[in-house]
């Protein structure tokens, strides 16, 4: 029988769920161990995420591999995507009237700046394939996802991406253990973490609560400034270099001074079952390790 070389890889977003899962591997709470964790860097996470990522790397656990498709915000400002073609899109607001939601741009950032980058790391750095080289026989890649029990739809979508790929397998330890995001937070409180584990999301990602926008404003003003520039850049790219007033602006809750309240956030809150806010958004758009990447 032909032997199989198996690689165990954690998709690390450096947010609540994937941090809990990484620490569970570090603490030896599973029979199997991961070989690597992989982090796709948009260069647009809040400063707290990068500090947290460095802390994770300092633990001496499974190596964390990092790669990037470029700085997403700069690409938005210059009106191009990760391959240098015109127009990179984030789900920025397109309202021309401040305070009213006129719609959102399409979301292609996850595929180009997260999923594709993770695939590239695994194919090139882990397996050692060349560009467009097929996955050889006798190789299996097991990917672990930090999706919790309150995210059943996302789990189902990710599982579907592995159908027809006998050399690839997706596993969901948190979901299998019926651990919700709240359970992950409780687990993290038991660890010797010298800081609050941040939520992983780009500084201009609109999928934030009012409290999260205010926290970004109060703790990372440079990140908030980059978020404003990125959002407006996306709107200008959409409109051929011009932006109407309010287009691409961040939601209103970032405007009030510290300590003051703000109006309700435009757009939908990203919530799971029982109203829990989702963390750690990782891509589920295309098949894992698509051929030729």
N, C-alpha and C positions, 0 to 999 in steps of 0.2 A: 504494500500500500504506500502511495506517495505521501511523504511527510508534509505537514502544513506549518508554515511559519506564521504565527498569529501576533498581531500588534494590538495592544489595548490602549485606546486613546480617549482622554476626557476632553470634551468641548467646554472650555473654560471661558465664561463671560466675566468673571471676577465680581459677580453680584452675589446676592444672598444664597440662592439655591446651589449654584455651581461651586461657591466657596464651601458650603456645608459638605457637598459631595467630595470635593478635593480633600478636605480635612478628614473625612471618614476613611478615605484611602490612606492618607498619611497615618492615621491612628490604627490601621490594620483591621478595620471593622468588616472587611469583605474577604472571602476566601481567595479571590483573585486580586492582583495588583495591576495598576495601569503602568504602562511604559512611559507615557508622556501626557502632559496636558497641553492643549494648543489654544492660543489667544490671538484673535484677529484684531489688530489695532487700527482704528480709524483715525488715531491721533486727535480725537475730539471728545474723549471721555473727560469727565470732571477730574480735577487734580487728585481728589480723594481716591478715585479708582486706581490711578497709577501708583499712588503711595501704597494702597492696599495690595496691589499686584506685586510690588517689590517686597512687601512683608511676606507674602506667600512664597516667593522665591527664596527668601532667607531661611525658610524652615528646613531646607535640605531634603524636601520630599521629592516625588517624581519631577523630573525636569519640565519646565514650562517653556515651550517653544513659541516665539512671537514673530509674526510677519505682518505685512501691511500692503494694501493696494495703493497707498498714498494718503495724503491728508484730505479727508473728505471735505472739510470746510473750504479749503483753497480751491478744490475742484468745483465746488458750488459757486464760489465767487467768480471763477474764470469761465464758468459755463461749460464744463466738460465732465466726462465720466472717468472711471478708473483706467480706461484704455486710451484716453486722449481724445475720444470722440465727443461730439457736442452733447451737452446737457446731462448732468447727473441730477437725479431727482430724489428729494426727501419728501415726506408727507407734510410739507409746509402749508400754512393757511394761505388762501388766495383772496381773502376778502379785500375789497377796495374801500370799504368803509370801516374805520376802526370801531371795534366793539361788536361787529357782526361777522358771522361765519359765512363766507361765500363758497366754501369748498376747500379741498386739500389736493395738493399735487400727488401724482402716483408715487408709490414707494418702490424704488429699485435699489436703494442703498444697502439693504440687508443682503441681497444676493451678491452684489458686486464687491462690497467692502467687508463682508463677514463670511458668508458661505463659501464663496470662491477662494478666499484666502485660506480658510481652514482646509479645504480640499488640496490646495497647493502645498501647504505645510506637510500634510500627510503623504502626498504623492512624492514630493521632492525630498524633504528633510527626513522623513521617517522611513519610507519604503525605498527611497533612493532612485526613483524613476526619472527619466529624462522627459523633456517636453513632448507631449502627445504619445508617450509610450504606454502601451496597454498594461493593465495589472497582470503580472505573470501568474501562471498556475502555481498552486501550492502556497499562495499568500492569502491571508484572511485579515481583515481590519475590523475590529470591534470598537464601535464608538459609544461612549457613555454620555448621556445628556442629563443635565440638571433640571429636568422638568418634574414638578411636584404633583401631588395627588389631586390638587385643585386645577390642573391643566389637562384634563382628559382629551380635549379636542386636539390640542397641540401634539400630545403623545401619539394619537391616532394618525395625524398627518405625517409625522416624522416616520412612524413605522411603515407607512405606505411607500415612502421613498426608497425603502430597502428591498421592496418586492422586485424580483428579477435580477438581483445582484447577489449571487450565491457566495461571493468572496467578502461581502460586507454585512455587518450585523449591527443593529442599534439596540442599546440596552438603556433601561430607565430605572435605576436602583431606587430613587426617591419615590417614584410612582409605585413600584412594586412593594415598597415598605409602607405605602399609604401615608407618606410624610407630606404634609401641606407646607405652604410657605411659612406659616406660623410655627409649625414644628421645626422647620429649618432655623428660624430665628431663635427658638428655644435651645436648639442644639448649639448654635453659635455662642449663646450666652454662657455655655458650660466650658467653652474653650478660652485659652489665655490670649485673647485678641486685644491688643492695646488701643483699639479704636473701634468705632462703629463701622460695620461692614456696609459699604455704600451700595446704592442701586446702580447697576451698569447701564448707561444709555448716553448717547451723544448729547453734548450741551445744547443742541438745537432740536433734539427730538421732541415733538409736541405731545408725546404720550406720557405726560407727567401730571400729577395732582397739583393743586394750589400750593400745598405745603412743600412739595419737591421743588417747584419753581422758586419759592421764597428762600428755601435752603440754599439753592444754587446761587441766588443773588447775594445772600449774606455771607457765604463761605468761599465762593469762587467767582469774584466779579470779573476777572479776566476771562473765565470760561463763559460767563453770561454775555460778555461783549462779543466773543467769538461766535456765540450762538446767534446773536442778533445779525452779525455780518453774514453768517452762513445762510440763515433763513431768507434774508433779503437777496443774497446772491442767487438762491434757488429761484426766487420769484422773477428776478431780472433775466435769468437764463431762459425761463419759460416764456417771457415776453420779448425776446429778442434784444435784451440789453437794457430794457426800461422796466421800471417798477412803479405801479400805481401806489398811491398812499395807502399804507396798511398792508399791502401784499407782502407775504413772507414774514410779517412781524411775529415775534413770540407772543404767547397769550398774555392778556392783561395782568394776571396776578404778579408778574415780575416787576410791575411798574411802581406800586406803592412803596413808601419808605419802610425800612425795617421796623417791625413792631405794629404796623398797620395792616388791616385786612385788605383783601382784594376781591374783585368780582369773581363769579364762578368761572372756572377754566373753560375756554372754548373747546369744543370737540368732546369725544367720549373718553371716559376713564377706562384704562385697560384693566378689567376686573375678571377674576375667575369666579368659580362657584362660591356662593355665600358672601359675595361682595368683597372678597380679598383682592387687594391690588396685586397684580402680577409683577414679578421681578425677573431679571435675567432673561431678556428676550434674545433668543438665538434663532437663526434662520431655519425655515422649513419649506423653502420655495422650490428647490430643485433636488434632483437625485444626488445621493452621496457620492463624492469622488467620481464625478462624471468622466467618461472616457475622453482622453486627450487634453485634460487640463494641465 
